[in-house]
Amino acid sequence: MTGLAVELVRPAADRIALTFEVTGDIAAIRWPAPAAAVRTDGLWRHTCFEAFLRPEPGEGYVEFNLSPSTAWAAYRFDRYRSGMRAVEPIATPEIALAAAGDRAVLTATLAFKGLTDLPLHAPWRLALSAVIEDRQGGLSYWALVHPAGKPDFHHADGFAATLPPCTA
């Protein structure tokens, strides 16, 4: 793999659409087999795309794990790696994977209606990342920003992008 690009759009006040584009030797990546779109823990142990959303101000955040298999997970944290619990209730994310040549694209739409942890009229800090597993089982970690030292997608320094508050 030689690159990862991420695009985020907000098609409606209560949802975001993410596009993760992987480039390079995508045949060298171990892609999870298609599966039911169900909540599944431990997705980060294999190829998985992640979005961390933190409303401002505050330390609490929500983590979404999005598998190319269409399995998913969503967790809330009170602060850095503390108070982890499943997000309830939440709509099942819409996830799709398309791959051709040296490019694979995962798209995911996340809906937030009724999710009080992510107030729509507050700005959000975002950390967008991916875990990529190769065919030999090795993992590489990709992010907009890595903190110094070991990759840590939960670290405050990784929340490098801002989504303005919804004005509608």
The 8 nearest C-alpha neighbors of each residue, nearest first, counted from 0:
[[1, 23, 24, 22, 2, 25, 21, 27],
 [0, 2, 23, 22, 3, 24, 21, 25],
 [1, 3, 22, 21, 0, 23, 4, 20],
 [2, 4, 21, 20, 22, 5, 19, 141],
 [5, 3, 20, 19, 2, 21, 6, 18],
 [6, 4, 19, 18, 20, 7, 3, 17],
 [5, 7, 18, 17, 19, 8, 4, 16],
 [6, 8, 17, 16, 18, 5, 15, 9],
 [9, 7, 16, 15, 10, 17, 6, 18],
 [8, 10, 15, 11, 14, 16, 12, 7],
 [11, 9, 8, 15, 14, 16, 12, 13],
 [12, 10, 14, 9, 13, 15, 167, 165],
 [11, 13, 14, 165, 167, 9, 119, 10],
 [14, 12, 111, 11, 112, 110, 119, 15],
 [15, 13, 110, 11, 109, 111, 12, 9],
 [14, 16, 9, 109, 8, 108, 10, 17],
 [15, 17, 108, 8, 7, 107, 9, 109],
 [18, 16, 7, 107, 106, 6, 108, 19],
 [17, 19, 106, 6, 5, 105, 20, 7],
 [18, 20, 5, 105, 104, 4, 106, 17],
 [21, 19, 104, 4, 3, 103, 5, 18],
 [20, 22, 3, 103, 102, 2, 104, 19],
 [23, 21, 102, 2, 101, 1, 0, 3],
 [22, 24, 0, 1, 101, 25, 102, 2],
 [23, 25, 0, 26, 101, 27, 22, 1],
 [24, 26, 27, 28, 23, 101, 0, 102],
 [25, 27, 24, 28, 29, 101, 134, 23],
 [28, 26, 25, 24, 133, 134, 29, 0],
 [29, 27, 133, 25, 26, 134, 132, 30],
 [28, 30, 134, 133, 132, 31, 27, 46],
 [29, 31, 28, 46, 32, 67, 132, 68],
 [32, 30, 68, 67, 33, 29, 46, 66],
 [31, 33, 68, 34, 30, 67, 69, 29],
 [34, 32, 68, 31, 69, 35, 67, 70],
 [35, 33, 68, 69, 32, 36, 70, 37],
 [34, 36, 37, 70, 69, 33, 68, 38],
 [35, 37, 70, 69, 34, 71, 38, 91],
 [38, 36, 70, 35, 39, 71, 91, 69],
 [37, 39, 71, 72, 70, 40, 36, 73],
 [40, 38, 72, 71, 70, 37, 41, 42],
 [39, 41, 42, 72, 38, 71, 43, 64],
 [42, 40, 43, 44, 39, 45, 72, 64],
 [41, 43, 44, 40, 45, 47, 66, 64],
 [44, 42, 45, 41, 47, 130, 46, 64],
 [43, 45, 42, 41, 46, 130, 47, 138],
 [46, 44, 43, 132, 47, 42, 131, 130],
 [47, 45, 131, 132, 130, 30, 43, 66],
 [46, 48, 66, 130, 43, 65, 129, 45],
 [49, 47, 129, 65, 64, 128, 66, 130],
 [50, 48, 64, 128, 63, 129, 127, 65],
 [49, 51, 127, 63, 62, 126, 52, 128],
 [50, 52, 62, 126, 125, 61, 127, 63],
 [53, 51, 125, 61, 60, 124, 123, 50],
 [54, 52, 60, 124, 123, 59, 125, 55],
 [55, 53, 123, 122, 56, 117, 121, 124],
 [56, 54, 57, 122, 123, 121, 53, 124],
 [55, 57, 54, 58, 53, 122, 121, 123],
 [56, 58, 55, 59, 54, 53, 78, 60],
 [57, 59, 78, 60, 77, 79, 53, 56],
 [60, 58, 77, 78, 76, 57, 53, 61],
 [59, 61, 53, 76, 52, 75, 58, 62],
 [60, 62, 75, 52, 74, 51, 76, 53],
 [63, 61, 51, 74, 73, 50, 75, 52],
 [62, 64, 73, 50, 49, 72, 65, 51],
 [65, 63, 49, 72, 71, 48, 73, 47],
 [66, 64, 71, 48, 47, 49, 63, 70],
 [65, 67, 47, 68, 69, 70, 71, 48],
 [66, 68, 69, 96, 31, 65, 105, 47],
 [67, 69, 33, 66, 34, 31, 32, 70],
 [70, 68, 36, 67, 66, 94, 34, 71],
 [71, 69, 36, 37, 66, 68, 38, 39],
 [70, 72, 65, 38, 64, 39, 66, 37],
 [71, 73, 64, 38, 39, 63, 40, 74],
 [74, 72, 63, 86, 62, 85, 64, 61],
 [75, 73, 85, 86, 62, 84, 61, 83],
 [74, 76, 61, 84, 83, 60, 86, 85],
 [75, 77, 83, 82, 60, 78, 59, 81],
 [78, 76, 59, 82, 81, 58, 60, 75],
 [77, 79, 59, 58, 81, 76, 80, 60],
 [78, 80, 81, 153, 154, 76, 58, 77],
 [81, 79, 78, 76, 153, 83, 82, 77],
 [82, 80, 78, 79, 83, 76, 77, 59],
 [81, 83, 76, 77, 84, 80, 78, 75],
 [84, 82, 76, 75, 81, 74, 80, 85],
 [85, 83, 74, 75, 82, 86, 76, 73],
 [86, 84, 74, 73, 87, 75, 83, 72],
 [85, 87, 74, 73, 75, 88, 84, 89],
 [88, 86, 89, 85, 114, 73, 74, 90],
 [87, 89, 86, 90, 114, 113, 85, 112],
 [90, 88, 87, 91, 86, 114, 111, 110],
 [89, 91, 110, 92, 88, 111, 109, 112],
 [90, 92, 89, 93, 36, 37, 109, 71],
 [93, 91, 109, 108, 94, 90, 107, 110],
 [92, 94, 108, 107, 91, 95, 109, 69],
 [95, 93, 107, 69, 106, 92, 108, 96],
 [96, 94, 106, 105, 107, 69, 97, 67],
 [97, 95, 105, 104, 67, 106, 98, 94],
 [96, 98, 104, 103, 105, 95, 99, 102],
 [99, 97, 103, 102, 104, 96, 100, 101],
 [100, 98, 102, 101, 103, 97, 25, 104],
 [99, 101, 102, 98, 25, 103, 24, 26],
 [100, 102, 23, 22, 24, 25, 99, 103],
 [101, 103, 22, 99, 100, 21, 98, 23],
 [104, 102, 98, 21, 97, 20, 99, 22],
 [105, 103, 20, 97, 19, 96, 98, 21],
 [104, 106, 96, 19, 95, 18, 97, 20],
 [107, 105, 18, 95, 17, 94, 104, 19],
 [108, 106, 94, 17, 93, 16, 92, 109],
 [107, 109, 16, 93, 92, 15, 17, 110],
 [108, 110, 92, 15, 14, 16, 107, 111],
 [111, 109, 14, 13, 112, 90, 108, 15],
 [112, 110, 13, 114, 14, 113, 109, 89],
 [113, 111, 13, 114, 110, 14, 89, 90],
 [112, 114, 115, 111, 88, 89, 13, 116],
 [113, 115, 111, 112, 116, 117, 89, 88],
 [114, 116, 117, 118, 113, 111, 112, 119],
 [117, 115, 114, 118, 61, 60, 75, 54],
 [118, 116, 115, 114, 54, 119, 111, 53],
 [119, 117, 120, 121, 115, 116, 54, 114],
 [118, 120, 165, 121, 117, 164, 13, 12],
 [121, 119, 164, 165, 118, 166, 122, 163],
 [122, 120, 164, 119, 118, 54, 55, 123],
 [121, 123, 164, 163, 55, 162, 54, 120],
 [124, 122, 54, 162, 53, 161, 55, 52],
 [123, 125, 161, 53, 158, 160, 52, 54],
 [126, 124, 158, 52, 160, 51, 161, 159],
 [125, 127, 158, 51, 157, 50, 159, 128],
 [128, 126, 50, 49, 142, 143, 125, 51],
 [127, 129, 142, 49, 141, 48, 50, 143],
 [130, 128, 48, 141, 47, 49, 140, 131],
 [129, 131, 140, 46, 47, 139, 141, 48],
 [132, 130, 46, 139, 138, 129, 140, 133],
 [133, 131, 138, 46, 45, 29, 137, 136],
 [132, 134, 28, 29, 136, 137, 135, 27],
 [133, 135, 29, 136, 28, 27, 132, 137],
 [136, 134, 133, 137, 132, 29, 27, 28],
 [137, 135, 133, 134, 132, 138, 29, 45],
 [138, 136, 133, 132, 135, 139, 134, 131],
 [139, 137, 132, 131, 133, 136, 130, 140],
 [140, 138, 131, 130, 132, 141, 137, 133],
 [139, 141, 130, 129, 131, 138, 150, 142],
 [140, 142, 129, 128, 130, 139, 143, 3],
 [143, 141, 128, 144, 127, 145, 129, 140],
 [142, 144, 127, 128, 126, 159, 145, 157],
 [145, 143, 157, 142, 159, 146, 156, 158],
 [144, 146, 157, 150, 142, 147, 151, 143],
 [147, 145, 156, 148, 157, 150, 144, 151],
 [146, 148, 145, 149, 150, 156, 151, 144],
 [149, 147, 146, 150, 145, 151, 154, 156],
 [148, 150, 151, 147, 146, 145, 152, 140],
 [151, 149, 145, 152, 148, 146, 140, 147],
 [152, 150, 153, 154, 149, 146, 145, 157],
 [151, 153, 154, 157, 150, 128, 126, 145],
 [154, 152, 151, 79, 155, 80, 157, 51],
 [155, 153, 156, 151, 157, 152, 146, 79],
 [154, 156, 157, 158, 153, 79, 146, 159],
 [157, 155, 154, 158, 146, 159, 145, 144],
 [158, 156, 144, 126, 159, 155, 154, 145],
 [159, 157, 126, 125, 124, 156, 155, 160],
 [158, 160, 157, 126, 125, 144, 156, 124],
 [161, 159, 125, 124, 158, 126, 162, 143],
 [162, 160, 124, 123, 125, 163, 122, 159],
 [161, 163, 123, 122, 124, 164, 160, 125],
 [164, 162, 122, 161, 165, 123, 121, 120],
 [165, 163, 122, 121, 120, 166, 119, 162],
 [164, 166, 120, 119, 167, 12, 163, 121],
 [165, 167, 164, 120, 12, 119, 163, 121],
 [166, 165, 12, 120, 11, 164, 119, 13]]
